[in-house]
């Protein structure tokens, strides 16, 4: 960061304003550590350096502060324009999808040259792709060291290192300590003996009840469930299967995640997926409202500051659920999904819970079976088959690392999928914080009442939509509707296509 920014950044540091958490990091030259801007430490201005990312601070020789723990904190950065490419690359790294890939190979998957990719990383993160990748692997490793009883060898491999020697060298370089030193302060977890238990901290308030109620309303029979204030899920992973349980720990400002994996190599993939599904890295204080935002809208957003956007564990499953939920009540949408799972899904080879023991039908099955036997309309059945077929053939990417414009275009070309469905899929599956189903009647009514054009809230329109839905329909994410009329009206534009 250049000298012109120093004064402004130091003022932000002095204020301890949580809105700046995740936007930058501060290194203290007298101690050799780097902190979050909300850390209680207050160094003199002449003793600090500012960095764009954790990786840049570590590259400069600073080690993470043991008080504010920047390496274990969420990374909240607003990705727009060319930075969206960086976000896609980071997503691939977090899930382990880039492991074994060369830099040119990773760049090719993103549709750019490796030189351009290096330039983008240095511009937005201040470090090279390989430096960022190693930094993120180390952060996960430290979390596993302090929160689980996995062996150091298992932790090295689960974090993405190809050998224990490379892990030890990288750990010692960054932390100035051996991995075993962190074991002395191992947190006693309360999970079962064969579970991996982790805590995922979040920023600011977290509206867990609303998010959990949303998942309860959209349960997929045998695949996920909400029980005792916890979310339960059986998940197909690249290396096998995973049973997971997520619960809220408000006192610790974190989500506690219990995992049972058939392959430790899936750990990074599963943890990153959970972070995305529960929107853990979102910093509500970074949402900048327009200067002329109506007071009632400003109050509404501030009152719902803890809202998180519900993501998707299986993007195809969620997209199919959206299609089957068109023009019907939420209850009927769940029944449609239940019929689909009972007929074409399969039971898990490693069942862990009486309510969570099935796997959603694969894309191969959905693309080849006649779904009209379940009572679905032909247009709806063909829309699901086309979704699955396009996914299999690589014509449609429903991941959070996709090209948003290309995926939206591909979705819109499928008969039976209209603008509302495209936006809901973008909101839940693609991680698009600017997704906004403008044709939804509830949102249109609210926007007319508040006189607030949604374009002025870009790139945070997904959070605006959730706040409006919750407020305008008497907290619709918490209670199922008493009739089907509201949901039918909200998607009435689709009557001509479904």
Buried (B, 14 or more C-beta within 10 A) or exposed (E): BEEEEBEEBBEBBEEBBBBBBBBBBBBBBEBEBBBBBBBEBEBEEEEBBBBBBBBBBBBBEBBBBEEBBBBBBBBBBBBEEEBBBBBBBBBBBBBBBBBEBEBEEBBBBBEBEBEBBBEBBBEBBBBBBEBBBBBBBBBBBBBBBBBBBBEBEBBBBBBBBEEBEEBBEBBEEBBEEEBEEBEEEEEEBEBEEEBBBBBBBBBBBBBBBBBBBBBBBBBBBBBBBBEEEBBBBBBBBEBBBBBBBBBBEEEEBBBBBBBBBBBBBBBBBBBBBBBBBBBBBBBBBBBEBBEEBEEEBEEBBEEBBBBBBBBBBBBBBBBBBBBBBBBBBBBBBBBBBBBBBEEBBEEBEEBBBEBBBBBBBBBEBBBEBEBEEBEBBEBBBBBBBBBBBBBBEEEBBBBBBBBBEEBBEBBEEBEBBBBBBBBBBBBBBBBBBBBBBBBBBBBBBBBEEBEBEBEBBEBBBBBBBBBBBBBBBEEBBBEEBEEBEBBBEBBEEBEEBB
